Amino acid sequence: MNAITIRQLNESDAQQVSSLLQCCFDYLEENGFFPTGLLEGQRNIYTETKIMSLIQNPSTVGCGAFSGGRLVGFLWGTRSHGMLYLEWGGVAPEFRRRGIYTRLLRTVEEETARLGCHKLWFFTSEQNTPGIRAYIKQGYTIEGRHPKHFLKGSFLSIGKVVAAEAQPIAA
Ligand SMILES: CC(C)(COP(=O)(O)OP(=O)(O)OC[C@H]1O[C@@H](n2cnc3c(N)ncnc32)[C@H](O)[C@@H]1OP(=O)(O)O)[C@@H](O)C(=O)NCCC(=O)NCCS
């Protein structure tokens, strides 16, 4: 088996990120981890073209996990107001529970701090228990519960301060 390499995403990864994200949407939908209607909207948003523009955006911080040339995990977020909003991340089904997402999170956290952002945060569905556990294990805390939120589902806002004294560098 190939070793897993973590590196920054580049434009040549856009197609693989888009298709792995669609595969993650399938998993979340099949297991009832997200409101179905919300995932349908997300599927339409995150085309290869959209992912390409995100990768090109200097506000984006993103990385991928690779086995040989194959993308097997990814995570990206967008810098704004001194924070990084984590947008989407996931790992290919046959590569899960091997610590790949943990490695991706650490890499994005380090880059976030390096760029002067003090904190990472995101929203997720309260139903997404595996996703929430992965973050809690890395020291993230649930900062808010938002009942009857997106499409009437309950969502959690989750965050972690990674560099309390950081001063943001312009994107
Ligand atoms: C959530 C996800 C990204 C985890 O990826 P992963 O590479 O398997 O995560 P890791 O191996 O680093 O696991 C870290 C911890 O998360 C928790 N975890 C991960 N998957 C879990 C599962 N299916 N059930 C319960 N806990 C789980 C465990 O605490 C795990 O530590 P452990 O294996 O030592 O018990 C993956 O399941 C996935 O792609 N899900 C679909 C997309 C998604 O939910 N993205 C996150 C949106 S918030």
Ligand as a Chemical Component Dictionary entry (heavy atoms), coordinates in Angstrom:
data_LIG
# 
_chem_comp.id                   LIG 
_chem_comp.type                 NON-POLYMER 
_chem_comp.pdbx_formal_charge   0 
_chem_comp.three_letter_code    LIG 
# 
loop_
_chem_comp_atom.comp_id 
_chem_comp_atom.atom_id 
_chem_comp_atom.alt_atom_id 
_chem_comp_atom.type_symbol 
_chem_comp_atom.charge 
_chem_comp_atom.model_Cartn_x 
_chem_comp_atom.model_Cartn_y 
_chem_comp_atom.model_Cartn_z 
_chem_comp_atom.pdbx_ordinal 
LIG C1  C1  C 0 -15.663 12.391 9.195  1  
LIG C2  C2  C 0 -14.530 11.853 8.287  2  
LIG C3  C3  C 0 -13.956 13.038 7.530  3  
LIG C4  C4  C 0 -13.455 11.232 9.196  4  
LIG O1  O1  O 0 -12.326 10.875 8.394  5  
LIG P1  P1  P 0 -11.268 9.777  8.928  6  
LIG O2  O2  O 0 -10.022 9.903  8.112  7  
LIG O3  O3  O 0 -11.914 8.467  8.999  8  
LIG O4  O4  O 0 -10.992 10.331 10.415 9  
LIG P2  P2  P 0 -9.828  9.847  11.398 10 
LIG O5  O5  O 0 -9.359  8.482  11.030 11 
LIG O6  O6  O 0 -8.811  10.942 11.480 12 
LIG O7  O7  O 0 -10.655 9.728  12.760 13 
LIG C5  C5  C 0 -10.509 10.621 13.830 14 
LIG C6  C6  C 0 -11.563 10.305 14.877 15 
LIG O8  O8  O 0 -12.864 10.666 14.417 16 
LIG C7  C7  C 0 -13.852 9.794  14.998 17 
LIG N1  N1  N 0 -14.530 9.050  13.919 18 
LIG C8  C8  C 0 -14.200 9.021  12.615 19 
LIG N2  N2  N 0 -15.088 8.250  11.940 20 
LIG C9  C9  C 0 -15.971 7.789  12.835 21 
LIG C10 C10 C 0 -17.107 6.951  12.750 22 
LIG N3  N3  N 0 -17.508 6.433  11.582 23 
LIG N4  N4  N 0 -17.794 6.683  13.880 24 
LIG C11 C11 C 0 -17.420 7.199  15.068 25 
LIG N5  N5  N 0 -16.327 8.016  15.222 26 
LIG C12 C12 C 0 -15.625 8.296  14.117 27 
LIG C13 C13 C 0 -13.065 8.846  15.914 28 
LIG O9  O9  O 0 -13.016 9.435  17.194 29 
LIG C14 C14 C 0 -11.700 8.846  15.231 30 
LIG O10 O10 O 0 -10.663 8.429  16.078 31 
LIG P3  P3  P 0 -10.359 6.848  16.272 32 
LIG O11 O11 O 0 -10.343 6.219  14.909 33 
LIG O12 O12 O 0 -9.024  6.827  16.960 34 
LIG O13 O13 O 0 -11.490 6.332  17.112 35 
LIG C15 C15 C 0 -15.051 10.782 7.300  36 
LIG O14 O14 O 0 -15.895 9.859  7.979  37 
LIG C16 C16 C 0 -15.848 11.372 6.145  38 
LIG O15 O15 O 0 -15.306 11.598 5.063  39 
LIG N6  N6  N 0 -17.160 11.638 6.355  40 
LIG C17 C17 C 0 -17.990 12.239 5.324  41 
LIG C18 C18 C 0 -17.738 13.727 5.161  42 
LIG C19 C19 C 0 -17.838 14.501 6.480  43 
LIG O16 O16 O 0 -18.602 14.187 7.374  44 
LIG N7  N7  N 0 -17.012 15.557 6.576  45 
LIG C20 C20 C 0 -16.920 16.381 7.782  46 
LIG C21 C21 C 0 -18.026 17.360 7.814  47 
LIG S1  S1  S 0 -18.202 18.046 9.443  48 
# 
loop_
_chem_comp_bond.comp_id 
_chem_comp_bond.atom_id_1 
_chem_comp_bond.atom_id_2 
_chem_comp_bond.value_order 
_chem_comp_bond.pdbx_ordinal 
LIG C1  C2  SING 1  
LIG C2  C3  SING 2  
LIG C2  C4  SING 3  
LIG C2  C15 SING 4  
LIG C4  O1  SING 5  
LIG O1  P1  SING 6  
LIG P1  O2  DOUB 7  
LIG P1  O3  SING 8  
LIG P1  O4  SING 9  
LIG O4  P2  SING 10 
LIG P2  O5  DOUB 11 
LIG P2  O6  SING 12 
LIG P2  O7  SING 13 
LIG O7  C5  SING 14 
LIG C5  C6  SING 15 
LIG C6  O8  SING 16 
LIG C6  C14 SING 17 
LIG O8  C7  SING 18 
LIG C7  N1  SING 19 
LIG C7  C13 SING 20 
LIG N1  C8  SING 21 
LIG N1  C12 SING 22 
LIG C8  N2  DOUB 23 
LIG N2  C9  SING 24 
LIG C9  C10 SING 25 
LIG C9  C12 DOUB 26 
LIG C10 N3  SING 27 
LIG C10 N4  DOUB 28 
LIG N4  C11 SING 29 
LIG C11 N5  DOUB 30 
LIG N5  C12 SING 31 
LIG C13 O9  SING 32 
LIG C13 C14 SING 33 
LIG C14 O10 SING 34 
LIG O10 P3  SING 35 
LIG P3  O11 DOUB 36 
LIG P3  O12 SING 37 
LIG P3  O13 SING 38 
LIG C15 O14 SING 39 
LIG C15 C16 SING 40 
LIG C16 O15 DOUB 41 
LIG C16 N6  SING 42 
LIG N6  C17 SING 43 
LIG C17 C18 SING 44 
LIG C18 C19 SING 45 
LIG C19 O16 DOUB 46 
LIG C19 N7  SING 47 
LIG N7  C20 SING 48 
LIG C20 C21 SING 49 
LIG C21 S1  SING 50 
# 
